[in-house]
Amino acid sequence: RLGGRRVALSDRRIEEWTAWERYTLFLRSVLFPVINATYVTILGAVLLLGGWFVLEGWLTVGQLTTGALLAQMMVDPIGLILRWYDELQVAQVSLARLVGVRDIEPDAGD
C-alpha cells in the first residue's frame, strides 16, 4: 500500500529539511560573527584614529569618547535590523510548513 511510499517520502523530506537547517545554521554562524566583527572594526578604527588625533592635540579625550559612542550607536540599528530579518525568515518557514500540512491530501484509509 501507500505506507512504504509515504515513509520513503517522509524520510526524503526530513533529509532535505535537515540539509537546509544545516545550511542555514552555517550561514547564521558566518553572518553573526561578521556582524560582531563590524562592531569591533568600527570601534577600533574610531579609537585608533581618534587616539592619534588626541595625541596630535586635534581632539580632546571627551570628543574621542563621544565619537566612539556615536559610532556604536550607528552600528547597533544595523544589527537589530539583521536580527529581525532572521526572525522573519524563521516565521516564513514556519508558515510554509503550516501551509504544506494543509495541502497534503488525506489518505484513502483515513
C-alpha positions in Angstrom: 0.0 0.0 0.0 0.9 3.6 0.5 2.6 3.1 3.8 6.1 2.3 2.3 5.9 5.2 -0.2 4.8 7.6 2.5 7.6 6.6 4.8 10.1 6.9 2.0 8.7 10.3 1.0 8.8 11.5 4.7 12.3 10.2 5.1 13.4 12.1 1.9 11.7 15.3 3.1 13.2 15.0 6.5 16.7 14.6 4.9 16.1 17.7 2.7 14.8 19.7 5.7 17.9 18.7 7.8 20.2 19.7 5.0 18.5 23.1 4.7 18.7 23.5 8.5 22.4 22.7 8.4 22.9 25.2 5.6 21.1 28.0 7.3 22.9 27.2 10.6 26.2 27.6 8.7 25.0 30.9 7.2 24.0 32.2 10.6 27.3 31.0 12.1 29.1 33.1 9.5 26.7 36.1 9.5 26.6 36.8 13.2 30.4 36.8 13.7 30.8 39.1 10.7 28.3 41.5 12.3 30.2 41.3 15.5 33.5 41.9 13.7 32.0 45.1 12.2 31.3 46.4 15.7 34.9 45.8 16.7 36.3 47.1 13.5 34.4 50.4 13.5 35.1 51.0 17.2 38.7 50.1 16.7 39.1 52.4 13.8 37.5 55.3 15.7 39.7 54.7 18.7 42.9 54.3 16.7 42.3 57.4 14.5 40.8 59.3 17.4 43.7 58.4 19.7 46.1 59.7 17.1 44.1 62.9 16.9 44.2 63.2 20.7 48.0 62.8 20.7 48.3 65.5 18.0 46.1 67.8 20.1 43.3 68.0 17.4 40.7 66.3 19.7 40.1 66.0 23.4 39.5 62.7 25.2 35.9 63.7 25.7 35.4 64.3 22.0 37.0 60.9 21.3 34.7 59.2 23.8 31.7 60.9 22.2 32.8 59.8 18.7 33.2 56.2 19.9 29.8 56.2 21.5 28.2 57.7 18.4 29.9 55.1 16.2 28.5 52.3 18.3 25.0 53.9 18.2 25.2 54.0 14.4 26.1 50.3 14.2 23.5 48.9 16.7 20.4 49.5 14.4 22.1 47.6 11.6 22.5 44.6 13.9 18.9 44.9 15.1 17.6 45.0 11.5 19.6 41.9 10.6 18.3 40.0 13.7 14.7 41.0 12.8 15.3 39.8 9.2 16.4 36.4 10.6 13.3 36.2 12.7 11.1 37.0 9.7 12.8 34.2 7.8 12.1 31.7 10.6 8.4 32.9 10.6 8.2 32.5 6.8 9.5 28.9 7.1 7.0 28.1 9.9 4.1 29.4 7.8 5.3 27.4 4.8 5.2 24.3 7.0 1.7 25.0 8.1 0.5 25.6 4.5 2.3 22.5 3.4 0.4 20.4 6.0 -2.9 21.8 4.8 -2.1 20.9 1.2 -1.5 17.2 1.9 -4.3 15.1 0.7 -5.8 12.7 3.2 -5.1 9.0 2.8 -8.0 6.9 1.5 -7.8 4.9 4.7 -8.0 8.0 6.9 
